[in-house]
Amino acid sequence: MGQPRAVQQPGDLPDPWVPVAAILDAVGQAVIVKDEASRFVHLNRRACELLNVSLDRARGKTDRDFLPRVEADRIRAVDLQILASGESRSFEEEITTEDGSTRTLVTLKQAVDLADSGGKLLVVVISDVTELRTAERVLRASEAHYRSFVELHPQITWTADATGAITEVGPGWPTLTGNSIEKTLGSGWECALHADDLERVRTQWIDSVVRGVPFDAEYRVLSAADGRYRWFRARAAPVATRTMPSCAGTGCSRTFISIESRSKRCARASRCSVSSPTACP
């Protein structure tokens, strides 16, 4: 009889794992392999970086050795469910690493049957989306700030895309014209303009979009309050984006328009200089 085989210690990396480990290190995501007791069998390079531990230190240990107990117990409960059911599961979770930082992860877990031993391994593939989720929160806060600015601004704000089509309009426009925001989008805003001004303004707007130059025009808008046309001044400035660094020749990728009542400007001008009756033609 041959010599008895040594009992494999938890976390030992058997010879067949050596080439597999090299492959896993080439994977762009963190990969963790656990046994049925949730002990770490292998962590690829990215997983070690995520948990801030070395492979030698991690082998044979469990999540309890590196994470807060509550988080480790939650992870263990999920591990047991997947090992029992054999079904894969993908979900988002947060963990607190040893240095106290919180990481947001998209985790995929899959149980793998080991035909030779009759046991199972749990393969965990992790994508660290912490920076992405942080950026999303910042963007949402920025959008909320912008929305508040638009809604509270005394003038009327617009946003147009690279073709010159209106994609957003402030709440002041429906109040002024009686036209819904849906009716105003695209080129729908034109229906509120005086017929004598429409062609001139449309031509000037298209030229500004195509050449990527500021837009500045005065025209009459039909007021829903009294059915009269009132003079307004509209100004727009092209804003380049990362995907469209220049508006020249392609239209304005993002436009901000403020509309100011001419009558209000005239009133301000008359208060400043009574002797200039032609200050606002």
C-alpha positions as CSV (number, residue, x, y, z in Angstrom):
1,M,0.0,0.0,0.0
2,G,1.2,3.5,-0.7
3,Q,1.7,6.2,1.8
4,P,-1.5,7.8,3.1
5,R,-2.4,11.1,1.5
6,A,-2.0,14.1,3.6
7,V,-5.3,15.8,4.7
8,Q,-5.7,19.0,2.7
9,Q,-5.9,21.9,5.0
10,P,-8.7,24.5,4.5
11,G,-7.7,27.0,1.9
12,D,-4.8,25.0,0.5
13,L,-4.4,25.6,-3.2
14,P,-4.2,22.1,-4.9
15,D,-2.0,21.7,-7.9
16,P,-4.8,21.9,-10.5
17,W,-5.6,25.4,-9.3
18,V,-2.2,26.8,-10.2
19,P,-3.0,27.4,-13.9
20,V,-6.6,28.4,-13.0
21,A,-5.2,31.0,-10.6
22,A,-3.2,32.5,-13.5
23,I,-6.3,32.7,-15.6
24,L,-8.3,34.3,-12.8
25,D,-5.7,37.0,-12.3
26,A,-6.2,38.0,-15.9
27,V,-9.9,38.6,-15.3
28,G,-10.9,42.2,-15.0
29,Q,-13.2,41.6,-12.1
30,A,-12.6,40.4,-8.5
31,V,-13.0,36.6,-8.3
32,I,-13.3,34.7,-5.0
33,V,-13.6,30.9,-4.6
34,K,-15.0,29.5,-1.4
35,D,-15.6,26.0,0.0
36,E,-18.8,24.8,1.5
37,A,-17.9,26.3,4.9
38,S,-17.5,29.8,3.2
39,R,-13.7,29.6,3.7
40,F,-11.6,31.3,1.1
41,V,-10.0,28.8,-1.3
42,H,-8.7,31.4,-3.7
43,L,-8.8,35.1,-4.4
44,N,-7.5,36.6,-7.7
45,R,-5.4,39.7,-7.7
46,R,-8.3,42.1,-7.9
47,A,-10.1,40.4,-5.1
48,C,-7.1,40.8,-2.9
49,E,-6.9,44.5,-3.7
50,L,-10.6,44.9,-3.0
51,L,-10.3,43.3,0.5
52,N,-6.8,44.7,1.0
53,V,-5.5,41.3,2.0
54,S,-2.8,39.0,0.6
55,L,-3.8,35.6,-0.8
56,D,-1.7,33.8,1.8
57,R,-3.5,35.6,4.6
58,A,-6.9,35.1,3.1
59,R,-6.7,31.3,2.4
60,G,-8.7,29.3,4.9
61,K,-10.2,32.4,6.5
62,T,-13.9,33.5,6.2
63,D,-15.5,36.9,5.7
64,R,-15.8,37.2,9.5
65,D,-12.0,37.6,9.6
66,F,-12.1,40.7,7.4
67,L,-15.6,42.3,7.5
68,P,-17.9,43.4,10.3
69,R,-19.8,40.5,11.8
70,V,-23.2,41.7,10.6
71,E,-22.0,41.9,7.0
72,A,-20.1,38.6,7.2
73,D,-23.2,36.8,8.6
74,R,-25.3,38.3,5.9
75,I,-22.9,37.1,3.2
76,R,-22.7,33.6,4.8
77,A,-26.5,33.3,4.7
78,V,-26.5,34.1,1.0
79,D,-23.7,31.6,0.4
80,L,-25.6,28.8,2.1
81,Q,-28.8,29.6,0.1
82,I,-26.9,29.4,-3.2
83,L,-24.9,26.3,-2.3
84,A,-28.2,24.6,-1.3
85,S,-30.2,25.6,-4.3
86,G,-27.5,25.5,-7.0
87,E,-28.9,28.6,-8.6
88,S,-26.8,31.6,-9.5
89,R,-27.7,35.0,-8.0
90,S,-26.7,38.5,-8.9
91,F,-27.2,41.5,-6.6
92,E,-25.8,44.8,-5.4
93,E,-24.4,45.0,-1.9
94,E,-22.2,47.2,0.3
95,I,-19.2,46.0,2.4
96,T,-17.0,47.7,4.9
97,T,-13.3,46.9,4.4
98,E,-10.7,46.7,7.1
99,D,-9.6,50.3,6.5
100,G,-13.2,51.5,7.2
101,S,-14.1,52.4,3.7
102,T,-17.5,51.4,2.2
103,R,-17.5,49.7,-1.2
104,T,-20.5,49.2,-3.4
105,L,-20.4,45.9,-5.3
106,V,-22.4,44.1,-7.9
107,T,-21.9,40.5,-7.0
108,L,-22.6,37.3,-8.9
109,K,-22.5,34.0,-7.0
110,Q,-22.6,30.5,-8.5
111,A,-22.3,27.1,-6.9
112,V,-20.0,24.6,-8.8
113,D,-20.3,20.8,-8.2
114,L,-17.0,18.9,-7.8
115,A,-17.7,15.6,-9.4
116,D,-14.6,13.8,-7.9
117,S,-15.2,14.7,-4.3
118,G,-18.9,15.2,-4.3
119,G,-18.5,18.6,-2.7
120,K,-19.1,22.1,-4.0
121,L,-17.3,25.3,-4.4
122,L,-18.8,28.8,-4.5
123,V,-17.5,31.1,-7.2
124,V,-18.0,34.8,-6.5
125,V,-17.5,37.4,-9.3
126,I,-17.5,41.0,-8.1
127,S,-17.6,44.4,-9.9
128,D,-16.7,47.3,-7.7
129,V,-19.1,50.1,-8.7
130,T,-18.4,52.5,-5.8
131,E,-17.1,55.3,-8.0
132,L,-20.0,54.9,-10.4
133,R,-22.6,55.1,-7.7
134,T,-20.8,58.1,-6.2
135,A,-20.8,59.8,-9.5
136,E,-24.5,59.0,-10.0
137,R,-25.3,60.5,-6.6
138,V,-23.4,63.7,-7.5
139,L,-25.2,63.8,-10.8
140,R,-28.6,63.5,-9.2
141,A,-27.7,66.2,-6.7
142,S,-26.5,68.4,-9.6
143,E,-29.7,67.8,-11.6
144,A,-31.8,68.6,-8.5
145,H,-29.9,71.8,-8.1
146,Y,-30.4,72.7,-11.8
147,R,-34.1,71.8,-11.6
148,S,-34.6,74.1,-8.6
149,F,-32.8,76.8,-10.5
150,V,-35.0,76.4,-13.6
151,E,-38.2,76.3,-11.6
152,L,-37.4,79.3,-9.4
153,H,-35.7,81.4,-12.1
154,P,-37.8,84.5,-12.9
155,Q,-37.0,84.1,-16.6
156,I,-37.9,81.2,-18.9
157,T,-35.2,78.6,-19.5
158,W,-34.9,76.3,-22.4
159,T,-32.6,73.4,-23.4
160,A,-32.1,72.3,-27.0
161,D,-30.2,69.4,-28.5
162,A,-27.5,69.4,-31.3
163,T,-30.2,69.7,-34.0
164,G,-31.8,72.7,-32.4
165,A,-34.9,70.8,-31.2
166,I,-36.1,71.9,-27.8
167,T,-35.7,69.1,-25.2
168,E,-36.6,71.0,-22.0
169,V,-38.5,74.1,-21.1
170,G,-39.0,75.9,-17.8
171,P,-42.5,76.1,-16.2
172,G,-42.7,79.8,-17.1
173,W,-43.5,79.0,-20.7
174,P,-46.8,77.1,-20.2
175,T,-47.8,79.9,-17.8
176,L,-47.0,82.5,-20.4
177,T,-48.4,80.9,-23.5
178,G,-50.9,78.4,-22.2
179,N,-49.2,75.7,-24.3
180,S,-48.1,72.5,-22.5
181,I,-44.5,71.5,-22.3
182,E,-45.2,68.5,-24.5
183,K,-46.6,70.7,-27.2
184,T,-43.6,73.1,-26.9
185,L,-40.8,70.5,-27.4
186,G,-39.1,70.0,-30.7
187,S,-40.2,73.0,-32.8
188,G,-43.6,73.3,-31.1
189,W,-42.5,76.6,-29.5
190,E,-42.9,78.3,-32.8
191,C,-46.7,78.2,-32.7
192,A,-46.6,80.9,-29.9
193,L,-44.6,83.4,-32.0
194,H,-46.2,86.2,-34.1
195,A,-46.5,85.3,-37.7
196,D,-44.5,88.3,-38.8
197,D,-41.5,87.3,-36.6
198,L,-41.5,83.5,-37.1
199,E,-39.5,83.2,-40.3
200,R,-36.9,85.6,-39.2
201,V,-36.4,84.0,-35.8
202,R,-36.5,80.5,-37.2
203,T,-33.8,81.4,-39.8
204,Q,-31.6,83.0,-37.1
205,W,-32.0,80.1,-34.8
206,I,-31.1,77.5,-37.4
207,D,-28.0,79.6,-38.4
208,S,-26.9,79.8,-34.7
209,V,-27.3,76.0,-34.3
210,V,-25.5,75.1,-37.5
211,R,-22.5,77.5,-36.9
212,G,-22.4,77.0,-33.1
213,V,-22.7,80.7,-32.4
214,P,-24.7,82.6,-29.7
215,F,-28.3,83.3,-30.5
216,D,-29.9,86.7,-29.6
217,A,-33.3,87.7,-31.0
218,E,-36.4,89.7,-30.1
219,Y,-39.8,88.6,-31.1
220,R,-43.5,88.7,-30.0
221,V,-45.1,85.8,-28.0
222,L,-48.8,85.3,-27.6
223,S,-49.8,85.7,-24.0
224,A,-52.5,83.4,-22.8
225,A,-53.5,85.8,-20.0
226,D,-54.9,88.5,-22.2
227,G,-54.6,87.2,-25.8
228,R,-52.1,89.9,-26.7
229,Y,-48.6,89.6,-28.2
230,R,-45.8,90.8,-26.0
231,W,-42.2,91.5,-27.0
232,F,-39.5,89.2,-25.6
233,R,-35.8,88.8,-26.0
234,A,-34.3,85.3,-26.3
235,R,-30.6,84.5,-25.9
236,A,-28.8,81.2,-26.3
237,A,-25.2,80.0,-25.9
238,P,-23.8,76.7,-27.2
239,V,-22.3,74.5,-24.6
240,A,-19.9,71.8,-25.7
241,T,-20.0,68.3,-24.1
242,R,-17.4,65.6,-23.8
243,T,-19.0,63.7,-26.7
244,M,-19.3,66.9,-28.8
245,P,-16.4,69.2,-28.0
246,S,-17.4,71.7,-30.7
247,C,-20.8,72.9,-31.9
248,A,-19.4,74.3,-35.1
249,G,-21.1,72.8,-38.2
250,T,-23.1,70.3,-36.1
251,G,-25.4,72.5,-34.1
252,C,-25.4,73.2,-30.4
253,S,-25.3,70.2,-28.2
254,R,-26.8,72.0,-25.2
255,T,-28.4,75.4,-25.2
256,F,-29.6,77.7,-22.4
257,I,-32.1,80.3,-23.3
258,S,-33.5,83.1,-21.0
259,I,-36.4,85.1,-22.1
260,E,-37.0,88.6,-20.7
261,S,-40.0,90.8,-21.2
262,R,-39.3,93.9,-23.2
263,S,-41.8,95.8,-21.3
264,K,-39.9,95.2,-18.1
265,R,-36.7,96.3,-19.7
266,C,-38.4,99.4,-20.9
267,A,-39.7,100.2,-17.4
268,R,-36.2,99.8,-16.0
269,A,-34.8,102.0,-18.7
270,S,-37.3,104.7,-18.2
271,R,-36.6,104.8,-14.5
272,C,-32.9,105.3,-15.2
273,S,-33.3,108.0,-17.9
274,V,-36.6,109.8,-18.4
275,S,-34.9,111.8,-21.2
276,S,-34.3,108.7,-23.4
277,P,-37.8,107.7,-24.8
278,T,-36.2,105.7,-27.6
279,A,-34.0,103.6,-25.3
280,C,-36.3,100.6,-26.0
281,P,-37.7,100.7,-29.5
